[in-house]
Amino acid sequence: MRIRRRRICFIQIADELVPDLSALFSGDLRLESEPSAELLCPISGERLRVTPRELALLAQMVAGEWVDAESFLAQTHVDPEDLRDLLQRHVVLSDHKEDVLSRQIIEKEEHFEQVGWLDLTAMYHAMTRWQNVANDESQVEHTPEAHRDRLNEWVEERGALVTHFPQREDAIARHAMELPAFDSCLAEILKARRTTRAFIAEEVLPQKELSYVLYGCFGAQGIRDLAPGVTAVKRTSASGGGLTPIDPYPIILRVEGLRSGIYHYDMGRHALELLVEKTEQELRDFMLEMTAGQDYFTQMQAAVVHVARFNRHHWKYRQHVKAYKALLMDSAHLSQTFYLLATERKLGAFYTAAINDADLGACLGLDPIEAAPIGISGLGVKASEENHALHFNPEPFAPK
């Protein structure tokens, strides 16, 4: 049998609080810090606990080539029990014909490299995915007084927030510019844009409004074949390399003429592809789970999941240190366009990245190495904004 270690893993060494047993037997509860080590896998998101002896063993093993297990033991004089334990936990892989899990991990490693991931950004992606996360947002009081009390607690814990209007004291000159007349049609839409957290759930969204926002935000406005099999698509938002890697998955709760369910938007045909049909209430419960308990985002009429297609984006930007940042910015650009289109149509909109993306990706049938949800835009009939506790209603301001 031949063996090798996993190809890509990062080592995290941290302090772990453990009970002081001698103190515990004396009737005293004391905690002391002990160093602990974990291997972090950027492919699966696993945290693999390892001992110092196991780390020393892994440091003697390469990932790029297979070695005979017996020869490895003879050459390194490591404890066979340590190696056996690492093999059982699949920290070390084998080519044994019955080791199915090792073969699956090897296939994922090869797929990971084919897609073009950079290990550092893949680590961030894998370790920040949420699964079954739920907060107490639905139990939080949203009155201005309750919000002020929470902010006061944060000030006591964290100190005062840094200034809202930063200035450079080391500036060698300061030139005040004439304030423009910011009153064009676009300017008025920009000034009216805001996040909506209160929707009228029982209202029906006209299909033409959904069609307008989907096409205006995610629809193809231009196309160009750059080379055989390489096509760039223009949307109304900027996209790194013209790759348009964000794939929209609408969730339809209450829209005129459409069955409630989970869809995929085919931007080449401006068509909705129904993937899963669910009742409206099932979808509201689903959205509550996927937005980690943000109950105010369950009342809208429709939502759009932003799915990042790494296999398209990383095809060009292979193992590029800036690729993941650029891809997230694609979603950010689309989010702002979505807001502005909704504002133009007098509709409410929101965007949230606080989602159970691992769960949502599984529901959409996505391979997380190839594609994954990174945010959700919402659309619906908004409740009155004036003095609503869930809405941000700022005082007018002009620079002086």
Secondary structure as UniProt FT lines:
FT   STRAND          2..5
FT   STRAND          10..19
FT   HELIX           21..25
FT   TURN            26..27
FT   STRAND          31..40
FT   TURN            42..44
FT   STRAND          47..50
FT   HELIX           52..58
FT   TURN            59..60
FT   STRAND          67..68
FT   HELIX           69..76
FT   HELIX           80..88
FT   TURN            89..90
FT   STRAND          92..94
FT   TURN            97..98
FT   HELIX           100..115
FT   HELIX           119..127
FT   HELIX           137..139
FT   HELIX           144..158
FT   TURN            169..170
FT   HELIX           185..192
FT   TURN            201..202
FT   HELIX           207..218
FT   STRAND          222..227
FT   TURN            228..229
FT   STRAND          230..234
FT   HELIX           240..242
FT   STRAND          246..252
FT   TURN            256..257
FT   STRAND          261..266
FT   TURN            267..270
FT   STRAND          271..277
FT   HELIX           280..290
FT   TURN            291..293
FT   HELIX           295..298
FT   STRAND          302..309
FT   HELIX           310..316
FT   TURN            318..319
FT   TURN            321..322
FT   HELIX           323..344
FT   TURN            345..346
FT   STRAND          348..352
FT   HELIX           357..363
FT   TURN            364..365
FT   TURN            368..370
FT   STRAND          371..380
FT   TURN            386..387
FT   TURN            389..390
//
